[in-house]
């Protein structure tokens, strides 16, 4: 049993190698052979060695941690984004501290302050803020700590580093598909349109109506939390509409499938009576009955690109006057919940 705190010198003495060799091996330095690295890591684990992250950060002025703030973790889409982030961060030698805002701007501010005080090297945010210029990120900018917004981005997004898709175009394509199948009363169920991502999807919906010479009716746009509960409430409300909508464009898959399920329980045939499209291409969207037409949103790629962008900012001293915009490709996936004739 080793009772005292184990150092790299203890490991070096046990293996009859230099302390520098141990240090490099534990950092996966390519100058040390893979076999030697494995032997040193095995001995370090056996002896109970623990890295001193605090001491390392004091020496290098880097914590090798990146902060992440997301609205919620209980989302298939966000899970895929975080999986991509974890992979890219690990490959670059960084760890993630992940926090939830729970759709609250106040909680988002608290998370930002906490991550700032923990001296993260960079921050990645899918924001819930409706402010054009969220003030709670200014301490990071003042200290030249890179911030990258992903998915949900600020209103004045051109000023910031962002990774997203063209939400306006994606919503246009989803709505246009419904109109091309002959539908005329398209209900749009969305999130808080004060948040840029939902504002842009609403713009795409309006643009598709306008180009098809269909009037826009603000009563055909419902802002919700897009949760399962919101889907249940929306389905009950839809059943009271006279006439019923003949198509529904929902801004996420969870809410869309919940609505579809409850409408079917009430005798509504999908897609014969009402066509439905979602957004995100969550895994279960393909296996719902009927399968859900949706927008393929590349979550894992978004996570990887977001981390790579922040690592790039950390590795360069060049400060750009405006943020860098990365716009990922998306795709409309036409499935059984809409008329296949529009393919």
Order of alpha helices (4+ residues) and beta strands (2+ residues): alpha-alpha-alpha-alpha-beta-alpha-beta-alpha-beta-alpha-beta-beta-alpha-beta-alpha-beta-alpha-beta-alpha-beta-beta-alpha-beta-beta
